[in-house]
Amino acid sequence: VPFRETHHIAGHAVRLAEERGVEMSSLTLADFQKLHPLFGEDVAEIWDFEKSIDRRSALGGTSRKTVEVQLTHLKTWLGTSA
């Protein structure tokens, strides 16, 4: 799904949650599927912040593994630059 469309869908989800006076995590799978048919059971994983962080595994990302690599490089650089 193109970014422009996902941005639009996200806006509708935010509005729906605001209208109901609930957190986004309270929206059901049926709610999300009304916004776009490609939503599946895995939509609930969006609210698992640990998984969200670990998905960012590109260079400079936030995953634990990536951060550990960055820290190792930094410690090596500091050790050779001191």
CORGI-V749341 format. One record per backbone hydrogen bond with DSSP energy under -0.5 kcal/mol. CO is the residue of the C=O (numbers start at 1). NH is the residue of the N-H. E is the energy in kcal/mol with one decimal. If there is no record, write none. Layout:
BEGIN
{{CO/NH/E} {CO/NH/E}}
END
This chain:
BEGIN
{{2/5/-0.5} {2/6/-2.4} {3/7/-2.9} {4/8/-1.6} {5/9/-2.5} {6/10/-2.7} {7/11/-1.9} {8/12/-1.8} {9/13/-2.2} {10/14/-2.5} {11/15/-2.3} {12/16/-2.5} {13/17/-2.3} {14/18/-2.6} {15/19/-2.8} {16/20/-1.8} {17/21/-1.0} {17/22/-2.4} {23/26/-1.8} {24/27/-1.8} {28/32/-2.2} {29/33/-2.7} {30/34/-1.5} {31/35/-1.0} {32/35/-0.5} {32/36/-2.0} {36/39/-1.5} {40/43/-2.2} {41/44/-1.3} {42/45/-1.7} {43/46/-1.5} {44/47/-1.3} {45/48/-1.7} {47/49/-1.1} {48/52/-2.2} {49/53/-2.3} {50/54/-2.2} {51/55/-1.4} {53/56/-1.3} {55/57/-1.9} {56/63/-2.4} {58/61/-3.0} {63/67/-2.8} {64/68/-2.7} {65/69/-2.1} {66/70/-2.4} {67/71/-2.7} {68/72/-2.4} {69/73/-2.4} {70/74/-2.4} {71/75/-2.9} {72/76/-2.3} {73/77/-2.7} {74/78/-3.0} {75/79/-2.2} {76/80/-1.9} {77/81/-1.6} {78/82/-1.2}}
END
